[in-house]
């Protein structure tokens, strides 16, 4: 500690005013004109820290030998060197013993798998029975691996096809399983995808592919492969066949004109197909997507474009921008004609149903509807007809010979739809409704006869029977008359008279009880009905059947 005159006041550690350290510090203080805060300097192998008090003006000095701070660092360095040497030694020992242990285990496995002296036909006998066997086995494994690679290579086309089908149909499970094998599949190296769907135009060219849509689609895909092979640097291609279309997945490099390049490719394909196959096609170009998982949406867009041009001439390339799917006007649906058509089918009047179908077509033609709207209206009419049939039976597959909706979507024009409904759909529905009527009528008549048999002796009436069957009395009366040739009341009366005849000939019941037993409320009613039917009274009928004079009736 030094005063304001830089004179040593107090010191510790064996330092006095005449020591070299004290004198050196004093010299430093004399050279300092101003000392603010704390200052540290190194001198004479020491670290010297000085701080002047603003209150007393005294200077406090702390000295530390320069070797003291380095002691911990040196100790840490020595510790690191020692640990490093120990780790190296341990690593060497571990490697040595692990290698020996590994060799021993390998020998044990080899001896168990291939005991000394055991050989297979065609194998080279081992020399000492262990490592040689393992070497031979390793060579076999290498050969098996090569065989498996050859087999996998042969199956690669099937894997690629499955991959593309999973992509266009949006099968996320299959895509997730195969997506990790993109490198091995080697189909799509670029960043953008677009689906092109090619559809053969009906009636185009000479009919060389008539009825052979799959063959035509196969030829189209081969042409597409050839066109794409000319530009492998920026375009990869995958081709598929569906029931009605050739599907082409274009995988294109990311450029500013991807969509224009896709349309240009489709135009080139259309031109080449028309030139070489002598057939025109309509090509739908889907949306541009950036992931294989989104290819399904591009495929659906291409199909939507083709459906939007339903019924119009082909030989064109269509995109979403070139169609007016989203701009079609709403038109009044001919619901009145639909109801009249359904009423004609329900009445099994096939001629009237066909007339209403023609009126339905004329109504759509007069509105000048876009093709997609025409198809929607036809679809709505088909739904109404199918719903009519399902009101009688849920499963109509046997009636129509399959799914009518699948047949409908395969039709290309409004004329095709009208012809199919006229020739196939309506006659099938007419036959079905006729069979339904016969079955229902047979059930109603059979049930009515059962009611008469069970309840003729009660106050049975047409109204009661109709209520029991859930139909109107007039409908029941008409059906019964048409099927049996007699009215309901006539059948009940005949049944009662038949039963009265049995009672008159087989029992001695009084006439009043006979009348009551067959459902009549008085003997006079029995007399009147019997007289009208046989022109004799019940008593005379009993006497005539018995061959004896009329006896006095009594209750048994």
Buried (B, 14 or more C-beta within 10 A) or exposed (E): BBEEEBEBEEBEEEBEEEBEBBEBBBEBBEEBEEEEEEEEEEBEEBBBEBBBEEEEEBBBBEBEEEEEEEEEEEEEEEEEEEEEEEEEEEEEEEEEEEEEEEEEEEBEEBBEEBEBEEEEEEEEEBEEBBBBBBEBBEEEEEEEEEEEEEEEEEEBEEBBBBBBBBBBBBBEEBBEEBBEEEEEBEBBEBEBBBBBBBBBBEEBBEEEBEEEBEEBBEBBBEBBEEBBEEBEEEBBBBBBBBEBBBBBBBBBBEEEEBBEBBBEBBBBBBEBBBEEBEBBBBBBBBBBBEEBBBBBBBBBBBBBBBBBBBBBEBBBBBBBEEBEBEEBEEBEBBEEBBEBBBBBBBEBBBEBBBBBBEBBBEBBEEBEBBBBBBBBBBBEBBEBBBEBBEEBEEEBEEBBEEEBEEBBBEBBBBEBBBEBBBEBBBBBBBEBBEEBBEEEBEEBBEEBBEBBEEBBBEEBEBEBBBEBBEBEBEEBBEBBBEBBEEBBEEBBBBBBBEBBBEBBEEEBBBBBBBBBBBBBEEBEBBBEBBBEBBEEBBBBBBBBEEEEEEEEBEEE
